[in-house]
Structures are given as C-alpha cells and as structure tokens.
Amino acid sequence: MKQSYSKTKAFALLTTMALLLGCETGTKNKAPENGSYSMSSGIVSQKTNYKSHVPKETEIKKIYTNSGTPGYYVQVGYFGTQKPNDDIINRLEYASLPYAIVKKGSRNYLLVGAYSSYNKAREIQGIAQERVAEGAFIVKVVRP
C-alpha cells in the first residue's frame, strides 16, 4: 500500500511539473524598437505588421563600374585578374541563373542578375547559395 502511494505521489508531481512547464507565462516580451509587431509569451499576435528586412543603402556593398547594367546582383565569385573557371560557370548554367562578368579595373566579379529590387535579388540569393556558392551575397552595381 505504501509503495502505490509513493507512485501516485510521484505521478502527481510529474504531471504538475509538465503542466507548469507547458503553460504560457503570460508575460509580455519587449517589442522591437520600431514597434512593428507585438508578442505575448513568444506567440506573434494576429495584428502583426511584418516587414522583411531591407538593409539601408549604406549596408549594401556597391560596385562602381561602367561595364555592368545598374541594379542588384548576387555575387557568386571574385576572380582578381583571372577569368572564372568552367566549374562555376557550369553550375550557374545548370541552375538556369543569368550571370554576368563585370570588370572593374583589373578585377572580375561573377554576378547573378541584374534585378531591379533588393527583395528579388534576395530570393535568388538562396538559390545561388544552395546551387552555386555558399558565400553568395547581394551587391549593387552603380555607375560612377
């Protein structure tokens, strides 16, 4: 009888702990500085006004050159004075990504694009990182 009592007590204790750990605390998390959304207990409310992060113009690396079409690109390679190798060109063609080799002085940049918006370039960045180069990042080509 005493053994079943301790099992019942242990079961009740474990059940209580599970309920306490599984329940929401009801505390409010600190809202971000821009106040774009509110959260309660880690759950985003229905009133969320989510905006994807578009970096400030100063945060995007720019390539000033006359040899490329202005716009947003995904940089998949930098080749200094030599040309891109066939392996990376074949990966770009296999992925059906439009690419351009943009020259700036003696440097060659291998870029995917051009795209008119940062968000479109960001969509392509994921594909480029998966299929071509893990370190692909977004740049903006501008006229000097």
N, C-alpha and C positions, 0 to 999 in steps of 0.2 A: 504494500500500500504506500509506503514511504517513497519507493522508487518511482511509482507512477505520478505522485505528487510533484517530485522534482522535475520529471519530464514535462509535465503540464506547465509548471512554472517557467522552465527554460523555453518552451514553445511560445508562451505568452510574452516573454521578454523579447524573443527574436521577432515575433510578429509586431510588437510595439515599435521596435527599432526600425524595422522595414517600413512601417507606415510613416514614422517620423522622417526617415531619410528620403522617402519618395514624395513627400508633400512639398508644396511650394512654401516658401518662407514669407511671401507677400511683401518683401522689401523692394523698394524701387532702386534700380541701378541709375547711376549718374548719366544723364543724357550727354551726347556729344556736344561740342562747343557750338556747332551750327544749329543744333536743335532739330535736325531733320526727322528724327524718329524717337518714339518713346518705348521703353521696355519695362516690363513688370515681371520680376522673377525670371529673367532670362528669356521670356517669350515676347516676340515682337508683336505689338498690338495691331489691330486691323487698320488703324489710322496712319500707318506707315507711309511716309513720302520718301521712298528710297531713290537716291540718285547714284548712278555709277560714278566712280572716282575718275575725273578727268584732271590730269595734272595741270598745274599752272604752266603757262607758256615758257617760263624760265626753267622748269624742271625737265623739259624735253630736250634731248641733245639735238643740235642743229648742225647741218652740213651746208655750208655756204659754197655753192658752185653754180656754174653756168651750164654744166653738161647734163643735168638731170631735170626732169619735169618737177616743178614745185609740188609739194604735197607731203603726206605722211607715208612712211615706208616702214617695213620691218627689216632691220639689218640682221643678216644671217652670216655675214663674213666681212673681214677686213684683210686685205692682201698686200699691203705695202706696195712694193714696186712690181711684184709678180702678178700674174693673172690667176683667177680662181681655178682650182683643179676640176677635172671631169667628174669626180665622185660627187661633189656638192651640186654641180650643175645637173647631173642625172637625178639626184634626189629632188631637186626643185621641179624638174620636168615631170617626174613620176607623180609628184603631189599636185601637178597642174597649177602651180603657182607662177604668176607672171613676175619675171625678175628683170633687173637692170643692173649693169655695172656702171657705177657713177665714179668718174675720175675727179679728184681734187688734187691738183699738183701732181706729184708722183704716186699718190695713194689711190688704191682701187677699193671701193666699197661695193659689196654684193648686197643688193636691196630687193625686197619683195614689195611690189606695189607699182604705182602710186595710188593712194587713197585720199579722198577729199576730206575725210573726217578721222579724228583720233579713234573713235569708237569702232569704226570699220577696220582700221589697222590693228586694233586690239583683238578683234575676233580672229583675224588672220594670224596674229602672233601666236596664239595657242596651237594652230595647225603647224606653223613653221617650227615651233619648239618641239613638237611631237615628231615631225617627219623629217626635218632638215637639220636644225642646230638647236640644242638645248638652251644655249645662251642668247637666243634671238631677242632683240629689244626694239622699241619704236624710236624712230628718228624723224626729223622733219627736214626736208630739203627746201632751201630757200635761195633766192637769188641774192648775190652780194650787193 
